Structures are given as structure tokens and as C-alpha cells.
Amino acid sequence: MSQPVITDDTTARRYRMSVDGEEVAYVEYDPVGTASILIKHTEVPAAHEGKGYASAIVRHVLEDVRAQGRTVIPICPYTMNFVRKHREYLDVVREDLRGSL
């Protein structure tokens, strides 16, 4: 098995993770102006659960958004809980929402 590959499919508004050409996880998002993205949903097909793909793709998305100088609006429960557990990503959450996490 090769390493996961993560791409930002801007047309579909999805970050996609694939292993050996098979999609194993994705994160759906919507742009909010030019400064933020709304993270709507994280999905891992049942056949790929328990392999750490969800945390890996959410970590990648947060780091990518941070590198772009943007912020996230996490309405996805998985992403909200990820940030609660990994406070080093709190700075990526839009400032007015940080208090709710």
C-alpha cells in the first residue's frame, strides 16, 4: 500500500485523499469570501474506517488553509472535535468562533 495522496479538488469543493487510486476520505467545504472556508463534512467510507484517514485529511486541510493565510468555519462535527483535541490548530479557526471551541 502506498502513502495517501491528498488533493484539493476546487471544482467539487472537496479535499480528496486517495491510496493507490482509491478515494479513502474527503472533506467538503465552501469558500466564504476570500478569507475563510466553511468545512461542512468529513467522510471516510466504512471499508477504510479506523486507519487514521479522517484525522490525516483534516490535519492537512487545516495546515493548507493556514499556509494560505485563511481561516476555517468548522461546522463539521469531526473537524470541531479535532480542533478541540488539537489546540495547536485553534488559530486557523475564524477568530469570532474560537470561543465556542
CORNORBEL-V802957 format. One record per residue. RES is the residue in one letter. SS is DSSP state (@ for helix, = for strand, . for the rest). PSI is psi in whole degrees, 0 to 359 (NA if undefined). BURIAL is + if it has 24 or more other ideal C-beta (glycine too) atoms within 12 Angstrom, else -. Layout:
((RES | SS | PSI | BURIAL) (RES | SS | PSI | BURIAL))
This chain:
((M | . | 132 | -) (S | . | 174 | -) (Q | . | 147 | -) (P | . | 145 | +) (V | = | 130 | -) (I | = | 130 | +) (T | = | 152 | -) (D | = | 105 | +) (D | = | 88 | -) (T | . | 331 | -) (T | . | 315 | -) (A | . | 352 | -) (R | . | 51 | -) (R | = | 135 | +) (Y | = | 131 | +) (R | = | 136 | +) (M | = | 129 | +) (S | = | 152 | +) (V | = | 123 | +) (D | . | 39 | -) (G | . | 356 | -) (E | = | 131 | -) (E | = | 125 | +) (V | = | 351 | +) (A | = | 156 | +) (Y | = | 159 | +) (V | = | 123 | +) (E | = | 141 | +) (Y | = | 163 | +) (D | = | 137 | -) (P | = | 144 | -) (V | = | 101 | -) (G | . | 213 | -) (T | . | 352 | -) (A | . | 343 | -) (S | = | 162 | +) (I | = | 142 | +) (L | = | 114 | +) (I | = | 113 | +) (K | = | 323 | +) (H | = | 141 | +) (T | = | 133 | +) (E | = | 135 | +) (V | . | 121 | +) (P | . | 148 | -) (A | @ | 323 | -) (A | @ | 344 | -) (H | @ | 7 | +) (E | . | 154 | -) (G | . | 12 | -) (K | . | 4 | -) (G | . | 9 | -) (Y | @ | 321 | +) (A | @ | 312 | +) (S | @ | 324 | +) (A | @ | 318 | +) (I | @ | 322 | +) (V | @ | 318 | +) (R | @ | 315 | +) (H | @ | 314 | +) (V | @ | 313 | +) (L | @ | 319 | +) (E | @ | 322 | -) (D | @ | 314 | +) (V | @ | 318 | +) (R | @ | 315 | -) (A | @ | 331 | -) (Q | . | 354 | -) (G | . | 24 | -) (R | . | 178 | +) (T | = | 168 | +) (V | = | 152 | +) (I | = | 98 | +) (P | = | 105 | +) (I | . | 350 | +) (C | . | 123 | +) (P | @ | 322 | -) (Y | @ | 315 | +) (T | @ | 319 | +) (M | @ | 314 | +) (N | @ | 326 | -) (F | @ | 314 | +) (V | @ | 323 | +) (R | @ | 323 | -) (K | @ | 335 | -) (H | . | 79 | -) (R | @ | 345 | -) (E | @ | 350 | -) (Y | @ | 4 | +) (L | @ | 327 | +) (D | @ | 342 | -) (V | @ | 340 | +) (V | = | 139 | +) (R | . | 135 | +) (E | @ | 319 | -) (D | @ | 352 | -) (L | @ | 352 | -) (R | @ | 326 | -) (G | @ | 336 | -) (S | @ | 354 | -) (L | . | NA | +))
